Amino acid sequence: MDIAIAGGTGTLGSRVAEELRTRGHRVRVLSRRSPEYPVDLTTGEGLIDALAGCDVLVDAANGHGTAKGAARTLVDGSRRLLAAARAVGVQHHVCVSIVGCDMVPMGYMQVKAEQEWVVREGRVPWTIVRATQFHELLASALASAAKWGVVPVPRARLRTVACMEAAWVVADVAEGVPHRGRIEVCGPEDTDVREMARVWRNVTGRKAVLMPMPLPGRMGQALRAGALTVERPDVRGTMSFGEWLRTEQVWASVAGLR
């Protein structure tokens, strides 16, 4: 199949592209800086040419900056993607989203929930793949905070998943028929951010102080209650956060010896 991936240079999109190529599909990576298929979701520039002849469109684009800025890429951009996809005859729109985005009163999450609504109301057959937070995202956030010697850690239940395992699910969905529904994928462990921070510190050997950080209001209540987790996912990953960290440490050591 010919499959286009919006956001195909990102953390998830690049892995989805790699996996689909491995499976023998012809993949088009769509992004502002793509040498072959440059597109701009905020204006629609390049979309018709980039999608012409494609069977499937995977939207793994990210929004950055403020919620308003993210909405221009994810919500308005989805409308442009869907209009272009319908115009050229794309048969399946796969939207990558976040577990619990409609349950957490946070700007970016609300943008993702609105993006899902746009996809559901669109006229291109669709499937939404919701994933929990990636191990990579949590590790990066902890490492960034640790540069200052103190890592604020709120109480929040998570089931983080390895990005590559989420990419396998997205690739499976892209190969299949539209569900006109959601598929949810999460990691194997239901745990707390504070425990995950302790695991991260032990595995990486970082000396940063872990400082409890209260999250008041509805957002804190939602995170403590597990709004970003899913009890009965359609797909459950197999690699825990600790296992993923240890694997990353081994690869880093091997790379350092070269």
C-alpha positions as CSV (number, residue, x, y, z in Angstrom):
1,M,0.0,0.0,0.0
2,D,0.9,3.7,-0.4
3,I,0.8,5.2,3.1
4,A,1.3,8.8,4.0
5,I,2.4,9.8,7.5
6,A,1.8,13.3,8.7
7,G,4.4,14.1,11.4
8,G,6.5,11.2,10.0
9,T,9.8,12.7,11.4
10,G,8.5,12.8,15.0
11,T,9.1,10.4,17.9
12,L,6.2,8.1,17.0
13,G,5.8,8.9,13.3
14,S,9.4,8.0,12.4
15,R,9.0,4.6,14.1
16,V,5.7,4.0,12.3
17,A,7.3,4.9,9.0
18,E,10.2,2.5,9.7
19,E,7.9,-0.3,10.7
20,L,5.6,0.1,7.6
21,R,8.6,0.1,5.3
22,T,9.9,-3.1,6.9
23,R,6.5,-4.6,6.1
24,G,6.9,-3.7,2.4
25,H,4.7,-0.6,2.1
26,R,5.5,2.5,0.2
27,V,5.7,5.3,2.8
28,R,5.6,9.0,2.3
29,V,6.8,11.1,5.2
30,L,4.9,14.4,5.4
31,S,6.4,17.3,7.3
32,R,7.4,20.9,6.8
33,R,11.0,19.8,6.3
34,S,10.4,16.7,4.2
35,P,12.6,16.8,1.1
36,E,10.0,14.9,-1.0
37,Y,6.6,15.7,0.6
38,P,6.8,19.1,2.3
39,V,3.5,20.1,3.8
40,D,2.1,22.8,6.2
41,L,-0.9,21.7,8.2
42,T,-1.5,25.3,9.3
43,T,-2.1,26.4,5.8
44,G,-2.8,23.2,3.8
45,E,0.1,23.9,1.5
46,G,1.4,20.7,-0.3
47,L,-1.3,18.4,1.0
48,I,-3.1,17.5,-2.2
49,D,0.2,16.6,-4.0
50,A,1.5,14.7,-1.0
51,L,-1.6,12.6,-0.6
52,A,-2.4,11.9,-4.3
53,G,-2.3,8.2,-4.9
54,C,-2.2,7.2,-1.2
55,D,-4.5,4.5,0.2
56,V,-4.0,5.4,3.9
57,L,-3.1,8.5,5.9
58,V,-1.6,8.3,9.4
59,D,-1.8,11.5,11.3
60,A,1.0,11.4,14.0
61,A,1.6,15.2,13.9
62,N,2.3,17.0,17.2
63,G,1.2,20.5,18.2
64,H,3.7,22.8,20.0
65,G,3.5,25.9,22.1
66,T,0.3,27.2,23.5
67,A,-3.0,25.3,23.3
68,K,-4.1,27.8,20.6
69,G,-1.0,27.1,18.6
70,A,-1.5,23.4,18.9
71,A,-5.1,23.7,17.8
72,R,-4.0,25.4,14.6
73,T,-1.9,22.2,13.7
74,L,-4.0,19.5,15.2
75,V,-7.6,20.7,14.9
76,D,-7.6,23.0,11.9
77,G,-4.8,20.9,10.4
78,S,-7.0,17.8,10.7
79,R,-9.8,19.5,8.8
80,R,-7.3,20.3,6.0
81,L,-5.9,16.8,6.0
82,L,-9.4,15.3,5.8
83,A,-10.4,17.6,3.0
84,A,-7.3,16.8,1.0
85,A,-7.6,13.1,1.7
86,R,-11.2,13.0,0.5
87,A,-10.4,15.0,-2.6
88,V,-7.7,12.5,-3.7
89,G,-9.6,9.3,-2.6
90,V,-7.7,8.2,0.6
91,Q,-9.6,5.2,2.0
92,H,-8.5,5.3,5.7
93,H,-7.5,8.1,8.1
94,V,-5.6,6.9,11.1
95,C,-5.5,9.5,13.9
96,V,-3.0,9.0,16.7
97,S,-4.3,10.4,20.0
98,I,-3.9,10.1,23.8
99,V,-5.7,7.9,26.3
100,G,-7.9,10.0,28.6
101,C,-7.5,13.2,26.6
102,D,-11.2,14.0,27.1
103,M,-10.9,13.4,30.9
104,V,-8.1,15.8,31.8
105,P,-8.8,19.6,32.0
106,M,-5.5,20.6,30.4
107,G,-5.2,22.7,27.3
108,Y,-3.3,20.3,25.1
109,M,-5.5,17.4,26.1
110,Q,-8.6,19.3,25.2
111,V,-7.1,20.1,21.8
112,K,-6.5,16.4,21.2
113,A,-10.1,15.6,22.2
114,E,-11.3,18.3,19.7
115,Q,-9.1,16.7,17.0
116,E,-10.8,13.4,17.6
117,W,-14.2,15.0,17.2
118,V,-13.1,16.5,13.8
119,V,-12.0,13.0,12.7
120,R,-15.2,11.3,13.8
121,E,-17.3,14.0,12.0
122,G,-15.2,13.8,8.8
123,R,-16.2,12.0,5.7
124,V,-13.1,9.8,5.3
125,P,-13.3,6.3,6.9
126,W,-11.3,6.5,10.1
127,T,-9.7,4.8,13.1
128,I,-8.4,6.6,16.2
129,V,-5.5,5.0,18.0
130,R,-5.1,6.2,21.6
131,A,-1.9,5.5,23.4
132,T,-0.8,6.3,27.0
133,Q,2.3,8.4,27.6
134,F,5.5,7.0,26.1
135,H,8.4,5.8,28.3
136,E,10.6,8.2,26.1
137,L,8.5,11.2,27.1
138,L,8.6,10.5,30.8
139,A,12.4,9.8,30.8
140,S,13.0,13.0,28.9
141,A,11.0,15.0,31.3
142,L,12.8,13.5,34.3
143,A,16.2,14.1,32.7
144,S,15.4,17.7,31.9
145,A,14.3,18.4,35.4
146,A,17.3,16.7,36.9
147,K,19.6,19.2,35.3
148,W,18.7,21.5,38.2
149,G,19.2,18.9,40.8
150,V,15.6,18.6,41.9
151,V,12.8,16.7,40.1
152,P,9.2,17.7,41.0
153,V,7.1,14.6,41.0
154,P,3.3,14.8,41.3
155,R,0.9,12.0,42.3
156,A,-0.4,10.6,39.1
157,R,-1.3,7.1,37.9
158,L,0.3,6.2,34.6
159,R,0.6,3.1,32.3
160,T,3.5,4.4,30.1
161,V,4.3,2.4,26.9
162,A,7.4,2.0,24.8
163,C,7.0,4.1,21.7
164,M,8.0,1.3,19.4
165,E,5.2,-0.9,20.8
166,A,2.7,1.8,20.1
167,A,4.1,2.2,16.6
168,W,3.5,-1.5,15.9
169,V,-0.2,-1.0,16.8
170,V,-0.5,2.0,14.6
171,A,1.1,0.0,11.7
172,D,-1.3,-2.8,12.3
173,V,-4.2,-0.5,12.1
174,A,-2.9,1.2,9.0
175,E,-2.8,-2.1,7.3
176,G,-6.4,-3.0,8.3
177,V,-9.8,-1.7,7.5
178,P,-11.3,1.4,9.1
179,H,-12.9,0.8,12.5
180,R,-14.8,4.0,12.9
181,G,-13.9,3.7,16.5
182,R,-11.0,3.8,19.0
183,I,-8.2,1.3,19.7
184,E,-6.4,1.9,23.0
185,V,-2.9,0.8,23.8
186,C,-1.0,1.1,27.1
187,G,2.0,-0.3,28.9
188,P,2.1,-3.3,31.2
189,E,2.3,-1.5,34.6
190,D,-0.3,0.6,36.4
191,T,2.0,2.7,38.7
192,D,2.6,6.1,40.0
193,V,4.9,8.9,38.7
194,R,6.7,9.0,42.0
195,E,7.6,5.3,41.8
196,M,8.6,5.6,38.2
197,A,10.9,8.5,39.1
198,R,12.6,6.3,41.7
199,V,13.0,3.6,39.1
200,W,14.5,6.1,36.7
201,R,16.9,7.4,39.3
202,N,18.1,3.9,40.3
203,V,18.6,2.8,36.7
204,T,20.3,5.9,35.5
205,G,22.3,6.6,38.6
206,R,21.3,10.2,38.7
207,K,21.5,12.0,42.1
208,A,18.6,14.4,41.7
209,V,16.3,14.9,44.7
210,L,12.8,13.8,44.1
211,M,10.4,16.4,45.4
212,P,6.7,15.7,45.9
213,M,4.6,18.3,44.0
214,P,0.9,18.7,44.8
215,L,-1.4,19.1,41.9
216,P,-4.6,20.9,43.1
217,G,-7.9,21.2,41.5
218,R,-9.7,19.1,38.9
219,M,-6.5,18.3,37.0
220,G,-4.8,16.9,40.0
221,Q,-7.8,14.9,40.9
222,A,-8.1,13.4,37.4
223,L,-4.4,12.4,37.3
224,R,-4.5,10.8,40.7
225,A,-7.7,8.9,39.7
226,G,-5.9,7.5,36.6
227,A,-7.6,9.5,33.9
228,L,-4.5,8.9,31.7
229,T,-4.6,5.2,32.1
230,V,-7.0,2.5,30.7
231,E,-8.0,-0.6,32.7
232,R,-8.9,-2.8,29.7
233,P,-6.9,-1.8,26.7
234,D,-7.2,-3.3,23.3
235,V,-3.5,-3.8,23.2
236,R,-1.1,-4.1,26.2
237,G,2.6,-3.5,25.7
238,T,5.1,-5.9,27.3
239,M,8.1,-3.7,28.2
240,S,7.9,-2.0,31.5
241,F,9.5,1.4,32.1
242,G,12.3,-0.1,34.1
243,E,13.1,-2.7,31.4
244,W,13.0,0.0,28.7
245,L,15.4,2.2,30.7
246,R,17.9,-0.7,31.2
247,T,17.8,-1.5,27.5
248,E,18.4,2.2,26.7
249,Q,21.4,2.2,29.1
250,V,22.9,-0.8,27.4
251,W,22.5,0.7,24.0
252,A,24.1,4.0,25.3
253,S,27.0,2.0,26.7
254,V,27.5,0.2,23.4
255,A,27.4,3.4,21.4
256,G,29.9,4.9,23.8
257,L,32.4,2.1,23.0
258,R,32.3,2.6,19.3
